[in-house]
Amino acid sequence: MSGYGGYNPSAPPGASYGAPSAPPGGAAPPGNAPPGSYGAPAGYGGYNAQPAGYNGQPGGYGPPGGYGGPAYQGAPPQAPPPQQGPNLQQIFTSVDRDQSGQISVNELQSALSNGTWQPFNPETVRLMISMFDKDGNGTINFQEFGALWNYINDWQRTFRFYDRDNSGSIDQNELQTAITSFGFRLSSKFYGLLMKKFDRTGSRTITFDDFIQCCVLIQVKVV
């Protein structure tokens, strides 16, 4: 996949989402990617095969552990090894538009795509930066970016697995399946409230960015 922010004109909707990819030749990334494009290219953390299971849940897949909630036992299923890994330095440099050596909330938001015309949820961006901003300056340096990039790709694989109809969004049944497999038992009424809170498009579904925020906040507040 070429481009930046996961944009691939030939890819079907729902093909990828989440982390920025390195632009060819170091080209500057465009703004928000058009609908149907969201994420890391195949081989850069993309996952297409159904994982065998996670945390003892047959056919299940857990959230990235250790950030905002309990660390889940066991390693998540891994994507087939890529032929060539991502050039994180090139990605970092492209996201760092002012070349300050630090990635701000605005810079990271511009680099990420959720598969719609809407900007990536800024609250989700701030939440993720706060998780990896070890020096507390409100930005991400290159060392912190590597961990953040992996975290976003872990969520990408989790989101793709529970998006059973490959629509590029999560409906209430898919959300309930995901959160239940994470080990939480919540009422149907509560899932309805979650959909109201995190459905920013009015489509009765949740996009990738809001799915991350929803799951992390549940881990923080329920545990």
N, C-alpha and C positions, 0 to 999 in steps of 0.2 A: 504494500500500500504506500503510495506516495502522498505528499502533502503534509499538513500540520493540523493537530487537533483531531486527527483520525479521519480527515475528509478523503474519501475515495469515490469519485463520481460513478465508478462501475460497480461498487459494492451495493448489495441490497440493503434496505433498511434493517437495522438491528444486527448488522454484521460485526460492529465493533463500537467501543465506547470507552471513555474515561481518560487515560493518561495521554499527554502529548507525545508525538513521535518526532523524530529528527527530520527537519525539512531537507530536501535534496539540495546539495550545494550550499547549505547554510542559508537558504532563502528565508526572508522574514515571513513569519506566520501571518495568515489572514486574521480577520476578526472572528466573530462567532461562526462556527461551521453551520451549514444548512441542515435541515432535518434529515434524519436517517444516517448521519455520520457522527459517531461518538466513540473515539478511543484509540487505543494502541493498535498498531498493525499486527497482522498475523506473524507469530514468531517473536513478538515483543511483549509477551505476556497474554496474548489472546488464547482463548481456550474454546475448542469446538466440540470435542468428544465429551460424553457424559461421564463425570467422575464416578468412581465405584462407591464412594461414601466418605463421610467425614465425622469424627467424634462419635463413632459408633452408630451413626444413623444410616441405615441402608439407603443408598442412593441419595444421601443428603450431602449438604455442603455448608460448612460453617463460615462465620464471619472472621476476618482477620483478628487474631487474639492479641491481647497485651496492650490495647489502646482503648481506653474509655470503658473497659469492661473486663470480664474474666478471661484469662488465657485459656484457650481450648486445647485439650490434650491431643497429641498426635499431629503430624504434619498434614496439611491439606493435599489433595491430589495435585500432581504437577502436570503442567502442559508438556507435550512432547518437546524434547530439547530443541531449541532453535538452531539453525545452521550458523547464525551469526547474531551475537547479542547486541543490544542497543548501545549506541554511543551516548552515554549519559552526559558527558561533557558537552557534546554538541547540542543535545536537547536543552541542557541547563542554559547554555549561552544564548540559545534562541528564545527561551522564555524570559531571560533576564534582558529585557529590551533596553534599559538604560545603562547596561553594562556596569552595574554597581557591584557585582559579585554577590548580590542578595536578590532573592525573588520575593516580591511583595504580594499582598492579597490580590491587588488589581492585575498584576502580571500573570499570576497563576490562574486567575479566573478567566482571563482572555485566552489562555492556552488550552483550557479544558472545554470539552463539549459534552452536552447531555443528550444530543440527538434531536433537539428542537431548535427553533429560532430564538428561544429565550436564553439569556445568559446563564452560565453555570451558577447555581445558587451561592451567593456570596457568604451566607451563613455557613454553608458546608465547607467552603474554602477556608474561612477563618478557623473553623473547628479543626480541620486537618492540619493547618499550619501550626496551631497551638499545640498539637500533639507532638510535633517534631522540632519545634523551635526551642532547642535546648538552652540557648543563651538568653531567651526571653526578650529579644529585640523586635518581635513582630514580623520578622522576615525569615527566609530559609536560605542558608548557604549551601554550597555544593555538597558537603558531607551530609547535611540534613536532607537534601533533596533526594539522594539515592534511596534513603529509607522511605521517604514519602512516595516516590515514584513506584516502589515495590508495593506499598500499601494500597495505592490507587488501583494497581493492576490486580491485586488480590481481590479487591471489591468488584473489579470488572468481571473476573471469573465467577464470583459468587452471584452477581446480578444476572449474568448470562445463563447460569445454570437454572435459576428459579424463574426466569422469563421463559416459561415452558412453551408459549405460543410464538416465541421469537418476534414479538411485536415491538421490542425496544422499550417497553415500559412494564411495570408490575401492577397487576390488578389486585383486588382485595384477596381473592383466593390464593394467588401466588404469594402475596405478602404473608398471609397466615401460614402457608406451608413453610416459607423460609424461617419465620420467627419461631414457629413451633419446633422446627428441626434444630434451631439454635439452643433449645432447651427451655423456652419460655412457654407458659400456659396462660393465655389471655382470653378474655371473653370476646364474643362476636361483636358486642357493642363497642368494646375498646378498639377493635380493628376498624370499625366504622369511623370512630373518632380520629384514628391515625390517618385514614384516607382523607378525611376532611382537612386535616392540618397540613398534610404533605402533598396533596394534589394541587399543584399550582397552575395546571393547565385546564382544569375544569373537565377533564376527560374521564374521571373516575379511575385514573391510574397514577402511578408514581414513576417519575423519571429517575435516571441513574443517580444524579446528584442528591435528590431528596431521599432516595432509598438509603444511601450511605448515612445521611444525617439521622433518619428515622431509626435505623438499626443501632447506631452508636448511642443515641439518647436513651433508647430502651435499655441497653446494657448498663448505662450509667444510673438510670433512675430505678430500675427494677431490681438490680442486684444489690 
